[in-house]
Amino acid sequence: MRNFLVTIFTLFLATSIYAAQESRNLLEQTQCEKAVELHGFLSRAQLDCNYHYTSQELVHESDKCTKHELGEKYGREVMRLGMDQFEARK
């Protein structure tokens, strides 16, 4: 299952540049936006796959970015974008 999530992560990064739903291109995103979006993507993957491994470092970074750089409202939007990207690839 870990290989499955690594594969999803790789596909996510490779195809995000071309995703039409993104308001900003992957190359234009800040590191915080990337971390929060990835956290949303992988959280949604965990829910669907009933997988319990989680990166505490990614969770911490995502929380820190949401609180200090992105703000709660925009942080939720970015996380939702990551979740929506997982749903689109199911």
Steps between C-alpha positions, in 0.01 A plus 500: 500500500792733567614447141150592388517836680850565365369430150206735555736767631722464192203520265369799691820695455542400138148592395433803720671730253229424247200496732242741367337549840801662659485873540879510500746285313711263713810700411338818633381350828679580822652219703215540750234464233669185372520351850135574585376373162704181534366449852144527364576259216658238725237539773230424244701203373535369857126525555415308183770236547454451876872558540630617837859610432538876515791740479496704817751736341261572211207547738704737717624698198149523358358624831779753544455632145124528538528692825793728419514554125184401315232574756218268600264576211755479216669202669171308492456587131849373416444180699165448325676538164733214594203285604317583177805400297499159666130461426555593133762226466300219662 
